[in-house]
Amino acid sequence: MELTILIPCYNEEDSIEECVKTSLDVLRKNEIKGEVLVIDNNSTDKSNSLAKRAGARVVVEKNRGYGAALRRGNKEALGKYIVMADADMSYDFNYAPTFLEYLKQDYDMVIGNRFNKNMERNAMSFSHKYIGNPLLSFIGRKLFNIKVKDFHCGLRGYSKEKIIELNLESDGMELASEMVIKATQNNFKIKEIPINFKKDTRCNTTSKLHTFKDGYRHLKLMIDYKRGRKNEK
C-alpha cells in the first residue's frame, strides 16, 4: 500500500465523517492505493462508529493525547508513506497527493505552512496566530538551526520507515515540535509548502488546544532537547 491518510480523533463526531469521505475521495480521484486510518483516542461520542461507517479503518488508542494517537497511527499504518491531518476539517485533504509526490521525490518529511497562504478568517485565534505559533517556531528555529517556519502545522507527510526510526516519545501536542527537532537532528530532507487553513467545521466540540499548558510543554521540550536531556534515538 502506498499511502495512509492518518487522522487522530477524540470526540469529533461533528466532522469525522466528512474527513474520512473526503480522504477516500482524494485517494480514488488520484488513483492512489491507500487507506484512511482513524486513531480513536478513546472517544466518548459517536466518532468511532461514524468513522467506520464512512469507510475508515479505526484503531483505538486508550492512552490519551495527540502525540499518543499519532505514534500509534504511525505504527499501525499500512502505507509506505503517511499523510497526517486533524479531524476538524481545518486542513484540506486534497493536499495529500502533492505531499505524496514530494515524498516520492526523496523528501523524508513534508510540512505545511499555514502562514504563507490564505488563512480563513477566525481559523486561528489572535494569540495563536500572532504570538504563540510564531514565537515558538522562532525559538525552535534559533535553538536548532531549523528552517521550518510553522513548527506546529498539523498537516504533514513522511515515510513510515523514517518516522519509526525517530522513536518519538511525546504523548501531547508537543509531539509536533519533537518531530521537527528529531527529523533535523537525523538529517531528514524536509520540504515546507504553503497551504490553506480553514476554520474548523465542528459545531459542539471545543478545541483540544490549551494555550498556556501546551505552549509550556512545547517550550520545555525544546529546552530539554537543547540541553541534551532528550537523547537522539
N, C-alpha and C positions, 0 to 999 in steps of 0.2 A: 504494500500500500504506500502511495506516495505522500499523502498529506493527511494530518489530523488537525481539524479545527477544534481547539480546546477552549471550553467555556467553563470557568469556575462559577459556581452558583450557590447562593444562600438566600432563600426566600425571595425568589424573583418571578413569582407566578404572573406578574403583570407583563413581563417581557420575554420570558424564556422561550415560549413557543415561536415567537417572531424571530428570535435569534437563530434557533435551530432550522426553521424553514428557510430563512434567508441564506444560511450557510449551505444547506443541502442544495439549494437552487444555484448557488455560486459554483459548487462542485460540478453539478450537472451541466450547466451552461458552458463551462470551460473544459469539460471532458477530463476532469481531474479524478483519478482513482483515489478516493479518500473517505473519511468518516467525520462525523461530528460527535465529539466526546464531551459530555457534560459531567463535571465532577460536582456532585451534590454535597455540599458541606453540612449535611445533616439538617436539611431544611425542615421547618415545621409547617409549611404551607403545601400547596399542590405542585410545587416546582418539579419534583421528581417525576410524577405521573404525566405532567404536561410535556416535559422534555421527551419522555419515552413516546408519547402519543404523536409528537411532531416528527419522530424518526431518529432521535439521538440514541447513542449508546450511553447509558448512565451508570456511573460508579459512585458509590457513597464513600466519602471520607469523613469519619466522625471527629477527627482531630480538627478543631475549629481554627479557621484562619485562612486568609487569602493565599499566603505562602504555602501552607499545608495542602490546600486544594490543588495548587499548581504543581507542586512537587509530586503529588500522587498522579496527577494527569500526565506529567512528563514520563513517568514510569509505565503508565497504563496505555499510552498512545501506541497505535499500531502503525502509524505513518513514519516514513523515513524523516520527514520534516513536520514541524509543528508550527501552527499559527495560533496564538492565544489572543482572546479578546474578552472583555467584560460582558456580562449578561443583561445589560441595561439598554442596549442598542445605541449607546453613545458613540461607538465605533462602527465604521462601515465595513461589513464583512466582504464587500466587493474588492477590498484591497488585497485579499488573500492570494489571488493569482499573481499579483505584482510582487508580493513578498516572496512567493514560491520561486518566481523566476530569478530573483536576486540570489536566493539560497542555492539554486541550481547552478549559478554562475560562481560558486565557490565562496560566497559570503557565509560566515558562520552564524551571524545574527543580523536581523533586520529590525529596526526600531522606528516607530512613527514619531513624528514631531508635530504636536498639536499647535505650536506657536508660529509655524511658518506657513500656515494655510488658513482657510476660513474656519473660524470658531463661531459656532452659533451663539447668539445672544443668550446669556444665562446658562450656558453649558457648563461653566465653571464659576465658582464663587469668586468674588473680588479678591479675597485673601489668598485663595489658592492660585489664582491667575497672575496676580501681580506681586505676591510676597512669597508664599510657601514654595510653590514649584520652582520659580526662577531662582530663589535664594538657595534652596537645597541642591539644585542642579549646578549652580555656580560653585558651591562649596565642593561638590563631588568632582567637578572638572579640575579645580585648582589642587585638591588634595592628591588626585590620582593621575593628573595629566591626561584626562579623557576628553574627547572632542564631542561626545554626545550632549546635545543641548536640552533634551527633555528626558531626564532620568526616570520619570515616573509614568511615562506613557504606557497604557495597558494593552496596546496593540503591538505585538512582537512576533517575530518568526525566528526559528532556529532549527538546527539539526538536532534530532533526538539524541544521537550518539554523543554529540559535543556537549549538550546541556547536561546529560547524565554525568559526564566526566568532571563537571564543575563541582559536583557534590554539594548542591545548595542546601542550606540548613534552616533558613528563616521560616517561621510559621505565619508571620504577619505581613502587613503591607510593605515592610522594609525589604522583602524579597526582591522588589523591583530594583533597589539600589545594589543589593548583593549581587544580583545577576550581572549588572553592568560592570561593577568593580571586578568581579572574578573573571568575566569574559575578557576584560582588558588585561588583567594580570596574566592570563593564559594566552595572550596574543591572538585573540579572535579577530577575524576580519569583519568589521561592523559597518553596516550601511544604515544611515538615518535618512528617512524620506518624509516630506511634508504630507500631512493627512488632514482631512476634515474631522471636526469633532462636534458632536451634536448634543443637545440637551437630552438626558435620558428619558425613556418613554414610560417609566414606572409611575403608577398613579398613587398607590398607597404605601409604597416601600420607601423608607428613608435611606439616605446614603450610608454606606458602610464605613466611610471615612470619618476619622476622629482627628480634627485638625491638629491639636497640640500633642495628643498622645502619639499619633502616627508620625508626625513631624519629628518628635523627640526620638522615636525608635529609628527612623532613617538616619538622623544625625549621630546618634550613639553608635550605630553600626559603622558608619563612615569613620568615626574617630577610632573605634576598636580596630578596624582593619588597618588604618594608618599607623597605629601604634603596634601593630603586629600581634594583637590579641586573638585575631582570627587568622588561622593558618590557611595558606593556599593549599587546595587539595586537588 
